[in-house]
């Protein structure tokens, strides 16, 4: 696990955008796992700028999103498909047929979850998964106590997550209680995982995920088991890491051949 501490939220987001672009340029047919919410918005905005400047090409990229609300159609303004089209897909040259989401309108949820897992496998698996993290350490919508080997399935959101997501809806009452989400096991099958976090509200979750024990109560702690995981955080999100000076020293002294951006 590599911990990269940047001086600000803007710097952390820019690092992640440049890292993603470098990976796409290195492997044009890369399979990306993508996240939604407030955290990745600056990342997508910078990727759009890089595309417009001719610095990255999405024409052969395939994507799988982490999750979707149950009961929201693809054209609903708060669906995650709508989010991705608004924040990235409609503004770059990715073929929409290469973008994939769980179907929140399905009439057979277990079958849809199996279909999504099969689609990821048919694409060769996810090469690089982008993640955010919840204040309680959740990744995707895998809330605390989720199985660390779970696959794509339906989940009921916690009250805290409902409150956090209410800012995107008219009120908390309008937030769907259920989602389809990649499981922790699905996420961990990704060849590389890139987690972005910023702000003091994420500091405890970051410290528990990186330096705490492996626990279903902190779903992101399962990433300790993966071979290639990169946490990119700002100073505020890193504030409760006991070894943050060491992580900075490692990053500053990284061999040139290991540097991606």
N, C-alpha and C positions, 0 to 999 in steps of 0.2 A: 504494500500500500504506500502510495506516494502522496504526501501532503504539500500542496503548493499554496503559500500564503502571499496574497497580493495586498498592496497598501489600501485599496478601496474596492467598493462593489463594482465600480466602473472598470477598474483594472482587471478584476477577477473575471467579469463577463467578457471583456475583450480577449483575455487569454484563452478562454474556452472557445470563443468564436474562431480565433486564429488556429487553435488546435484542431477544431472540426474541419476547417477549410484545408489545412495541411493534410489531414487524413483523406479527405475527398480527392484532393489533387494527387495524392500518392496512390490511391486506389479508386478510380472513377466509378466502379460498379459496387461500391461499398454498401452494406446494409446497415442502416442507422436505426437505433431505437430512440425515439424522441419523447420529450416531456412537455407539459403545458404549465400554465400558471404565470405568476408575476416574475419568478426568478429567471426563466429563459428568454423573456421578451427582449432584453438588450442584446442577447446573443443572436437571436434571429434578426434583429434590426441591423447588426453589424454584418451578418452574413449576406443580407440583401445588398448592403453597400458594397461589399466585396464582389458580389455577383455583377452588380451594375458597372463596376470598375474592371470587369473582365478577369478577376482574380480567382474565381471558383466557378465550376460548371456542375450543375445538378442533373444533367440530362440522363445520366445512367445510374443515379442514386435510387435506392429502394429504402422506404421507411416503414417502420411499425411503431405506432404510438402506444404508450403505456396503458391507456385506459379510456373509458368513455362512460358517460352517465347512462343509467338505465332509464328509458322512457323519453330521451331526447333524440329527435330526428337529426340527420346530418346537417340540415339547413337551419336548425334552431340556433339562435345567436349565442347560446351558452354551451353548445356542444363542442367537444374538443376537435372534431373535424372542422367545424366552422372557425374555431380559434386558429388552427394550423393554416387554413387557407388564408385567413386574414393576416396572420403574422409572418407567414413564410411562403407557402406553396403557390399562391396566386401572384407572387412577386419575383419568383425565380423560374428557371426553366425545367423544373422537375415534372415529368409526366404524372398526371393525377392517378393514372392506373398503377403507378409504382408506389402509391401511398396507401397504407393499410391501418385500419382501426377495428376494434371490436364493435359489433353492431348492437347499439343500445336499444334498438327497436325490435330485436329478435323475439319470436314467440316460443323459442326453445333455447333457454340460456345454457344448459349443459352442452348441447350440440354446438352452439356458437363458440363456446370456450374451447371445445375440442378443435373446431375449424380453425380458430386463430392460432392455436399451438401448431397445427399441421401446416398452416401457411408460413409461419416463421421457419419451421424445419425445411419446407420445400424451397425456401429462399436461401438455404444454406446456413441459417442461424444469423444472429445479430453480431456484427463485427464490433460496433461501438455503441454503447448505450449511454445516453445523456440522462442524468437524474437531477432532481432537486431533492430536498429533504424537508419533512414536516417538523414542527417544533417538538413533537413527541418521537421523532426518529423514524417516521414512516417513509417508505419509498414506494413510488406508484401510489396505490391506495391500500397498501398492505399495512393496516393499522396494528398497533401493539397487540401481541399474542398471536399474530399470524404465523402459520407454519413456515419454518425456514426452508422447506422444500416444496412450497405450494406452487401450483401452476395457475394459468389464467382461470379466473372464476369470478363469481359475484361476491361483493363485499358490502357490508353495511357500514356507513361512515360514522365516526365518533361525533359526539356533540362539538368537540373542539374543532374538528375538521369542517363540520357544517358551519360553524361560526366563521372560520377562516375563509371559507369559500363564499360566504353570504355577500361579500362586497361585489361579487360579479353578477348577482341577481337582484331582483327588486327588494327581497327581504330573505331572511333565513328560512322562512316557511316555503320559499320557492326552490330551495336547493334540493335536488333529488337525494333521497336517503341511500340509494343503492347505485353501485357502479360495477362495471366489468373491468377488471384490472389484471395485467400480467402478475403472476405470483412471484414470490421471492426466488423460487427455484428457476423460473423462467428468466428473470433478470440476471441471475447469477450464471446462466448459461452463456451470456454474452462474452465475447472474447476480450473486450476491454470495457471498463465502466468508468465514466467521467461524471463526477458529482460536483455540482456547483451550489454554494451556499454563501449568503452574506447577511450581515446584520447580527446584532447582539441577541436577538430572539432565537437564533439558531445555534448559539454557542454551546448550550448544554447538550443538544442533540449531537453536534459534531464531536464533542469530547467523549460522549458515551459511545458513539459509533466507532471512533478511532482508537480510543485508549481504554474503554470499558470492557467488561466481559461480554462474550457472545451470549445474546439473550433475545428471545422472542419479544420481550418487552421493548426492545430497541431494534426494530427490524433492520435498520441499516447496518447494525453491527455484524450481520451475516456477511457483509462484503469483506470482512477481515479474512475470510476463507478463500477469496478469489486471488488469482495469480497477478492480474493486472488491474489495479484500481487506482484512480487518481482523484483526490479531493482537491478542488480549487476553492479557496475561501478567502474572504477579506479579513482584515485585522480584527474586526468586531466578532465575526463568527469563530475566529481562532482564539479568542481571548481566554477560554477555559481549557485549552490544551496545555498540559503540563510540560510537554516537550517542544513547544512551538519554536524556541530558539534553535533546537537541533534540526527541526524540519526546514527552517530558513537556511541554516548552514548547509544542509544537504543539497537544497535547490541551487544555492549560490555556487556550489562547487561541483555541479553536475558535469560529467565529461561531455565534451562537444558532440560526440557521436550519439549521446542519449538525448540531446536537445531536439525537440520537435519544432517549437516556436520560440 
